[in-house]
Amino acid sequence: AKGEQTAAETGLLEKSLGKAKAKLRSEPKVEPTKVTAPYQLAKGEITNADLGNRITQMASELGISPNSIRIVADP
């Protein structure tokens, strides 16, 4: 059941990122207190700042606090 839950959570994350014109670069790394999800932005369509402005909507879609999401740029 845990694998099914992780798959469902990954699906929600992919859906939320898709609305922000971003996609997962690889499978998210799930730890007990955090999830690390490398993402790729659609070139010329969105910036990390734009993604940061979408944190509230992404948090709402994922059912978590906006303070739980951190956007870290990887140049």
C-alpha positions as CSV (number, residue, x, y, z in Angstrom):
1,A,0.0,0.0,0.0
2,K,2.9,2.3,0.7
3,G,4.1,2.0,-3.0
4,E,0.6,2.9,-4.2
5,Q,0.5,5.9,-1.9
6,T,3.9,7.1,-3.2
7,A,2.8,6.6,-6.8
8,A,-0.4,8.6,-6.1
9,E,1.6,11.4,-4.5
10,T,4.0,11.5,-7.4
11,G,1.0,11.7,-9.7
12,L,-0.3,14.7,-7.8
13,L,3.1,16.4,-7.9
14,E,3.4,15.8,-11.6
15,K,0.0,17.3,-12.2
16,S,0.8,20.3,-10.0
17,L,4.1,20.9,-11.8
18,G,2.4,20.5,-15.2
19,K,0.1,23.3,-14.4
20,A,3.2,25.4,-13.7
21,K,4.8,24.4,-17.0
22,A,7.4,22.3,-15.3
23,K,8.1,18.6,-15.3
24,L,9.9,16.1,-13.1
25,R,13.4,15.2,-14.3
26,S,13.5,12.0,-12.3
27,E,11.6,10.0,-9.7
28,P,11.2,12.1,-6.5
29,K,13.3,11.0,-3.5
30,V,10.9,10.3,-0.6
31,E,12.2,10.5,2.9
32,P,10.3,10.5,6.2
33,T,10.1,14.3,6.5
34,K,10.8,15.6,3.0
35,V,10.5,14.9,-0.7
36,T,13.1,16.1,-3.1
37,A,11.8,16.4,-6.7
38,P,14.2,17.6,-9.4
39,Y,12.2,19.5,-12.0
40,Q,12.8,21.1,-15.4
41,L,11.1,24.3,-16.5
42,A,9.7,24.8,-20.0
43,K,12.3,27.0,-21.7
44,G,11.2,30.5,-22.4
45,E,7.8,29.9,-20.8
46,I,8.5,30.1,-17.0
47,T,11.3,31.1,-14.6
48,N,12.1,29.9,-11.1
49,A,10.6,33.2,-9.9
50,D,7.3,32.4,-11.7
51,L,7.3,28.9,-10.1
52,G,7.9,30.5,-6.7
53,N,4.8,32.7,-7.3
54,R,2.8,29.4,-7.8
55,I,3.7,27.9,-4.4
56,T,0.3,28.7,-2.9
57,Q,-1.6,27.0,-5.7
58,M,0.8,24.0,-5.7
59,A,0.5,23.6,-1.9
60,S,-3.3,23.7,-2.2
61,E,-3.3,21.0,-4.9
62,L,-1.0,18.8,-2.9
63,G,-2.9,19.4,0.4
64,I,0.2,20.8,2.3
65,S,1.3,24.1,3.8
66,P,2.9,26.6,1.4
67,N,5.7,26.8,3.9
68,S,6.5,23.2,3.1
69,I,7.6,23.9,-0.5
70,R,11.0,25.3,-1.3
71,I,12.1,26.2,-4.8
72,V,15.9,25.8,-5.2
73,A,17.4,26.9,-8.6
74,D,20.0,24.7,-10.2
75,P,21.7,26.8,-12.9
